[in-house]
Amino acid sequence: MATKTITITLDAYKKLRAKKASNESFTDIILKLTRKKNTLDYIRSLKTSTELADNIEKAMQETRKAKLRKVDL
């Protein structure tokens, strides 16, 4: 695998290190942080309120079940 050396600030390094689990590499954490996420995944990753994420998921499911009807104006 090819590698690249990058320069980051000490503050950025400390923030990356704080997010990294002991069994993860910095590459792992950078890839995890930069992958495309949907909104619900992002809210769950905040770990601040699982209730909020659950409510959003429930609303999304109800929206998908709703039947749309055509209205002529």
C-alpha positions as CSV (number, residue, x, y, z in Angstrom):
1,M,0.0,0.0,0.0
2,A,1.3,3.5,-0.9
3,T,1.7,6.0,1.8
4,K,1.8,9.8,2.0
5,T,3.1,12.1,4.7
6,I,0.9,15.0,5.6
7,T,1.5,17.9,7.9
8,I,-1.3,18.9,10.4
9,T,-1.4,21.2,13.3
10,L,-0.9,20.0,16.8
11,D,-4.5,20.8,17.6
12,A,-5.7,18.7,14.7
13,Y,-3.5,15.9,15.8
14,K,-4.8,16.0,19.3
15,K,-8.4,15.9,18.0
16,L,-7.7,12.9,15.8
17,R,-5.9,11.1,18.6
18,A,-8.9,11.7,20.9
19,K,-11.3,10.1,18.3
20,K,-9.0,7.2,17.7
21,A,-9.6,3.9,19.6
22,S,-6.5,2.0,20.8
23,N,-7.0,-0.6,18.1
24,E,-7.4,1.9,15.2
25,S,-4.8,3.5,13.1
26,F,-4.8,7.1,12.1
27,T,-5.7,6.0,8.6
28,D,-8.7,4.1,10.0
29,I,-10.0,7.2,11.9
30,I,-9.5,9.5,8.9
31,L,-11.4,7.2,6.6
32,K,-14.2,6.8,9.2
33,L,-14.5,10.5,9.7
34,T,-14.5,11.3,6.0
35,R,-16.8,8.6,4.7
36,K,-20.2,9.6,3.4
37,K,-22.8,9.4,6.1
38,N,-26.5,9.9,6.2
39,T,-28.0,12.3,8.7
40,L,-29.2,9.6,11.0
41,D,-25.7,8.0,11.2
42,Y,-24.2,11.3,12.0
43,I,-26.7,12.0,14.8
44,R,-26.1,8.6,16.3
45,S,-22.3,9.2,16.1
46,L,-22.7,12.3,18.3
47,K,-23.7,10.1,21.2
48,T,-25.6,12.9,22.8
49,S,-29.1,11.8,22.4
50,T,-30.2,8.4,21.2
51,E,-33.8,9.6,21.8
52,L,-33.4,12.2,19.1
53,A,-32.0,9.7,16.6
54,D,-34.8,7.3,17.4
55,N,-37.4,9.9,16.9
56,I,-35.9,11.0,13.6
57,E,-35.8,7.3,12.5
58,K,-39.4,6.8,13.4
59,A,-40.5,10.0,11.5
60,M,-38.5,8.8,8.5
61,Q,-40.3,5.4,8.6
62,E,-43.7,7.1,8.9
63,T,-42.9,9.4,6.0
64,R,-42.0,6.4,3.8
65,K,-45.3,4.7,4.6
66,A,-47.4,7.8,3.8
67,K,-49.3,7.5,0.6
68,L,-49.2,10.5,-1.7
69,R,-52.2,11.6,-3.7
70,K,-52.5,13.8,-6.6
71,V,-54.2,17.1,-6.1
72,D,-55.4,19.3,-9.0
73,L,-55.2,23.0,-8.3
